[in-house]
Amino acid sequence: MRRIPKNDRSIKEVLDGFLEENQKAQEGINQERLRKFWQERYGKVINSYTERINYNRGVLRIKINSAALKQELLMSKSQIEKDLEKSLPDVQIKNILIQ
């Protein structure tokens, strides 16, 4: 029977190393974190008008199906950026597109 070598690294350290090496997995996790942030921060009403949230290569795309709400969010874009930086400082967001 073959023995498994003992490793002194914790599971968290192993996962962090994997995510650093695998950009696609990290972006998927960040997308889920951003969706959760959006749901918690902006509530049921705004979420009901949100068709989708996509995060890819530092660009956050938010698809809104209400023209009035879209305009309101566009005017609040700088506040959204500040909220994201405060809540998710490790997620690199280069641009936010509200569509």
N, C-alpha and C positions, 0 to 999 in steps of 0.2 A: 504494500500500500504506500502510495506516494504522500509525502508530507507537504503541507502548504506552508511556505515560508511565513514567518511572523512579520507583521508590518506594524511599525510604531505610529503610523499616521491614523488620525481619526477619520470617520466617514465624512465629516464636514470638509476636512482638508482634501480628501480624495475627490469629492464632488466639486469643490471650488477649483481644483486643478483641472478637472475634466471640462468644466464650463469655460475656463480661461482658454483652453485649447480648442474648444468646439464652439465657434461663434454662432452657428445656426441654432444650437440648443439654447444658448444664452439669450438670443433674440426671442425665441419662443417663450421662454420663462418671463422675459421682460414684457412681452405682449400681454401675457396673462396678468401680470402685476399691474400693468396700465389699465386693462379692462376692469379689474377689481377696484383700482383707485377711482376710475370714472364713475362706476356704479355707487361707490360709497360717498364720494365727494359731491356728486351732482344729483343724486336721488332718482326716484322712480319716474317723475314727470319728464325730465330731460332724457333719461334712459329710454323712455318709451318712444322718443323721437330719434334716437340714435340707432342707425341701421347697422353700422359696424365700426370697429376700431382696429386699425392695422398699424403695426410697428415694424419697420424694416430699414436697416442701415441708418439708424438715427432719425428717421422721419416718422412722425406720428400722424396718421391720417384718420380723421374722424368724419364719418359720413352721417349727415343730419338730413332728415326728410321733411323739415319744416323751414321754409325760407326765412320767416321771422326769427326763429330760434337761431338759425345759422348766422344771421346778421348780428344778433345779440352776442353770440359766442365769438364772432370775429372781432367785435369791439372789446371783448374781455380777454383776448388772446394773451396779453402780457400778464394778466392775473393768473390765467391757467398755467402759463410757464412758471411763474413763481410758486404756485401750489405744487406743481410737479417736482420742481427742484427741492422744495422743502420736504415733501412726502417720500420721494424716490430719488435721493441724491446720487445713487450709483447708476441710474439709468441715463445714458447719454442721449439727449434729445437735441438734434441740430435744428429741426424745423417742425412746426405744427401746421398741418393743412386741414382746414375745416371746409368740407365739401358739401 
